[in-house]
Amino acid sequence: MSKRLQVLVPEDEYAEIQETARRCRLTVAEWVRQTMREALGSMSPSADPDTARLRAIAEASQHEFPTADIDEMLRDIETGRLAS
């Protein structure tokens, strides 16, 4: 059986929630349900911190970030700054 949950939020927060749900192509209700499930899962006392760390590393590895030798990156940054 489902239960109704009513939460009052300021208008500006609600507008932000609406926009986020729209970008995710979800209703506000579904976006809130999914977000609450994620929050419950991450806050569970039985959640293994190592699993959370591994999940964060796996998610981060899906992104492409520029990489280079740190000295080379700093030189490039400084060169760009001087050229401006």
N, C-alpha and C positions, 0 to 999 in steps of 0.2 A: 504494500500500500504506500502511496506517495503522500508526503506531507507538504503543506504550503509553508514557505519561509518568506517573510516580508522584511526587507532591509531598507531603511531610509538612508539616502545619500544626497549630498548637496547637488544642485542642478548641474554645476560644472563637471563634477565627477561622473554624473550619469551621462552627460554628453560625451565624455571621453570613453566611457564604457560602451556606449552605443556605436561610436566611431570604430573602436577596436573590434567589436563584434561584427560590424559591417565589413571591415577589411578582412576578417577571417571567414566571411560568408556564413555567419551563424546568427541565430536570433540572440537577443540579449540573454534570455533565459538559458539557452544552451551554452553560451559562452561562460556565464556565471557558474553553471553546473560543472563544466569542464575545469574551470579555474579552481573551483572549490575542491574537486577531486585531486587535482595536482597538488594543491596546498596540503590537503589531508595526507597524501602519500609522502610528501617531503617532511612533514612534521611528526610522522609516526615515530613513537619511541623505539619501535622495533626496527626502524629503518637503519640499515647498515651504513655507517658513514663512508666506508671504503667503496661501497656500491655507488653511493652518490658522487663520490670523487671520480670514479671510473666513468660514470655516465656523463659528468661534466667534461671530462677529457675527450670522450667520444664525440660529444656534441661540438666541442671546440675544434676538433680535428676535421670537421666537415666544412669549415670556413677556409678561405684562402687569404692569407695575410702576407704582405711583403716580408721577405727575409733576406738578410745579408749579414756580413760581418759587422759587428757593432761599430767599429771604427769607420768603416766605409759608410754606414748609414748616417753617422754623426757628421762626417765630411759632406755628404750629399745634402743633409739638412742645412748645414751652415752655408754651403754654396748657394742653395736656394734662397736662404735668408738674405745673403749679401747681394744677390741678383735682383731682389725686389726693390 
